[in-house]
Amino acid sequence: MFRTILAACAAFTLAMQLAVTYITVVSPKAYAAPTSHIQFTAPVIVAEPLKEEIVLNEYSDADLDCMTKNIYFEARNQSVEGQYAVAEVVMNRVAAEEFPKTVCEVIKQKSATNCQFSWYCDGLPDVMHDKEAINRAKMIARTVLSFKTNYTNGAKYYHANYVRPGWAKDGKVKQIQDHIFYTRI
């Protein structure tokens, strides 16, 4: 079952990275009756050849749990792309020298005055109630933990667009809905 879920996550990630082109397709009925003009538009996925070898990363149950909670509490109201982007920030931090080396340590990291991810120290119970959002967050977590994705061009920081942190001056790379992503601060 795990391999089936993993394969589905990988296929979803690949689909998100492919270009979708729309073409006009003539229906089979149109072939049977040459005077008919029945047509419909269907998406056709056009893939570029892979430029990198796909490497399957290993991760622990704790990593999966921490990442799922982080996606859920930080971005469950965002699009799938926005949820991937939040998860990528964690993975980009894990890969960076200046941050802790595990997913859970990155998510639970505190500074002198606050947490890196606000949900972790907001004082509210960390209970996930929305089953659909939990399942989506877990699928995204598995994908990002297993494969390298790049929706944020290497962003290691983000904030909601309704706050103005003092560190948000340089390095803006992307805005996805109400989250603004940065490579450096």
Beta strands, then each sheet from edge to edge (+ up, - down):
strand 1: 19-26
strand 2: 39-46
strand 3: 157-160
strand 4: 172-176
strand 5: 179-182
sheet 1: 1+ 2-
sheet 2: 3+ 5- 4+
end
